Amino acid sequence: MWIVLSTAVIAGFGPPLGMRSAAAAAAGTLTVTVGGVTPGGPVPEVNAYCVPDGHGRATDGANVSPAISWSPGPSGTASYAIIVRDPDVPSVFTDANQPGKTIAAGFPRVDFYHWVLVDIPAGTTRLAAGEDSSGITPNGKQPGPVKYGVRGVNSYSPGVHGGYDGPCPPWNDLRVHHYHFTVYALDVAHLGVSGNFTGPDALRAMQGHILASGEVVGVYSLNPAVRKTLGLK
């Protein structure tokens, strides 16, 4: 099954970098651990939406949400949120996954959201592997309340894709994609977002409520040449 990464969906996503940076500067620090991901190291294929097909292209992956844990937030923490963002997605997908073409590393990029989960109870500091995704769900998982929080929608399309869906960068992209697994400690139990809210919607709602944050950044590629530079087959 292939998912279309619509430019209509990804264009303009993400709050201004200055807004994200200001929030991080004002907050304390959480220690975040993502199962199988060392800082700057590859995201395991088991956590990917797409994996190499052995012929230079891609096929469906296991799409298992990784185990993720974090240190307890400071006094006053009332909930947590998880946002996973790839800032390296091409701003235009005309040449994506097209035989005989490549996407230059310097091509303009936009944010793409892979996991949006808010209102995680203050007593929760870990999610097990597979807790928010254990495979590819045709047309996407439902957003909304789950036992460990409230799912927003990620950037995949068509359809509405709630919760976690892993990496699936274009297989002809010459740029390494970076996946920011960020956890926020918030001073409110409920952000007040609902329905098909997005990563940017959640980040806007967090402004003024972030007590601490932390992240792990992993990398991934489906391009055979780029994978070699990462030590991947």
N, C-alpha and C positions, 0 to 999 in steps of 0.2 A: 504493500500500500504506500502510495506517495502522497505527501502533503504539499500543497502549493503555498509557498511563502510569498504572499501577496504584498506588493509594494504599497497597496492601499492600506494594508494592515500595519506595516512597519514604518511607513513614512511618518516622520514627526514624532515617533514614540520617544518617551524619556523626558524627564524634567531637565532644565538646563544644568550643565555640569556644575556651575557655580552653586546651585541650590543643593545638589548632592554633597559637594565639598564643604559647604557651610554647615550642613547638618552633621557631617562626620567630625568636623573640627570642634563642634560644640559638645560632642558626646564623649562618654567614656569608652572603654575598650572591652569587648567580649572576645574570648578565645574560642574560635570556631574550628571544628574538626569535621572533615568530609571523608567518609569511608573510601579508601582507595586513591585519594587525591592528595599528593604532597604539594605544598605551595609551588606553583609554577610547573607542576608535572601534569602528565596527561590525565584526562578524565577517562576512567575505564570504559571499554566498549559495552559492558553490560549496562551501563547507565545511559547509553546513547540511543537516540531514536533511529539513527542510520549508522550502518557499519560498512566497511569496504566489501565489495562483492567478489574480489579476487581478479577483476578485470579492469581495474582503474575507475570503476564507478561505485555505486552504493546500493545497498538493499536494507530491508527492515532490520532493526536491532531489537534487543530485549527490552529497552526502555524502562529499566528498573530505577526508581528513585533511590539515590544513594542514602546510606545511613548518614545522619548529620547530628552533631551535638555541639553544645556551647556552654560556656561557663555561666553561672547564674548572674543575672543582671543586678545592678545596685539597688539599694533600698528605694522603694517606691515603684519598682517594676510591677506592672499590672498585666502585661502580655508581651508576647514576642511576635515578630514577623520575619518571614523568609522571602527574600527576593533573589532570583537567579537571573542574571543579565549577561548577554553577549553583545559587546559594543562593536563587533567587527563584521556585522552583516552588511552585504552590499546594499546601497541605497536604491539601486535599480536592479531588477532580476532578469532583464532581457537576455543576458548571456549565461545565466546560471544553469549549470548542468547541461550545457549544449556541446555536443561533440565538435572538436576542431576549434573550440574557443576557450580562452582562459579569462579569469577575472584578475586584473592586476592587483598586487598587494596595496598599491597606493590609491585604488579606486575609493570614492567617498563611501563612508560607512554610517550606519545608524544602529541604535539599540534594538535588541530583540530579547523579549522576556520569555524565559523557560519555566519559571516557577514563581507563582504568586500565592502566598499563604499568610494570612493575618489572623489576629485574635487567638493566637496560640496561648493556652492557659499559662499563667505565671509559674505554675508548678512543673511545667514541662520544659526539659532542657535537652531532649533528644528525640529524634524520630528514627525508627528502624529502617533498614534497607527494604524497599518495596512497599513502604507504608502508604505512600501517596501515588505510586504507580508500579504496576507489576507487568506491564506489557503495553502494546499499542491498542488504544481504544478507537475503533472507527468513528469518525466525526467528533471525537474528543470526549473526555470525562466531564461530568456535570460540575459546574462551579457551585459555590454555596457552602453551607455548614457541613462539616465532618467532625468526627469525635475529637480531633486534635487541632481544630481551628476553622477558618473560613477560607475556602478556595476562591481566588480570583481567576481571571482568564489569562492564558499566555498568548504569545503572538502567532501561534500556528493558525492556518486557515486552509480550506473553508471549514465552516462549522464553528462551534464554540468549544474551545479546549480548556477545561479547567485543570488547575493543579499542575503537576510536573509532567513535562515532556522534554526529553533530553536533546543533546546536540545532533544536528543534521545540517552542517554547513555544505555549500555547494562543492561537489567533488572536483570541480575545475577551478576552485579559488586558490590563489597563490599566497593567501594571507593566513597565518595562524590565528585561530579564533580563541579568545580568552573568555572563560566562564567565571563570573564573579558570584560566588555563593555567599550572600550577605545576610547576617542575622541582626535584627534590631531589637533592643529592649525598650519598651514603651511605657509611658506613665498612665496609659488608659487601657482598660480591659477590652474595649470595643472601639475600633476606628470609625465606625459609622458608615463604612462602605458596604454596598450590597449589590445584588444583581451581577451583571457581567462587567465588574470593575477590573481594570487593567493594572499593570505594574506602576505606570505613571500616576494613576488615580490613587493607589495605595501610598506611593511616596509623597504625593501632595498632602494626603490626609495625615501623614506622620509628622509633618512640619510642626515644630514646637512641642513634640511629644517624645522625641528620641532621647533616652537617657544614656544609652551605650550602643555600640555596634561593633561588628567584627566580620571579617570575611576570609575566605580561602579562594584563590584564583587558580583554576586548572585550565589546560589547553586541549585543543582537539582539532583534527583535520581529517578530511576524507581524500585529499589530494595525495596521490602516491609520492610525489617528489617532496612535498612538505612533510609528510609522515616520516620520511627517512631522516629529515633534520631533527625530528623529535625522538628518534630512536624507535619508531614503530614500523611494523611490517605492513 
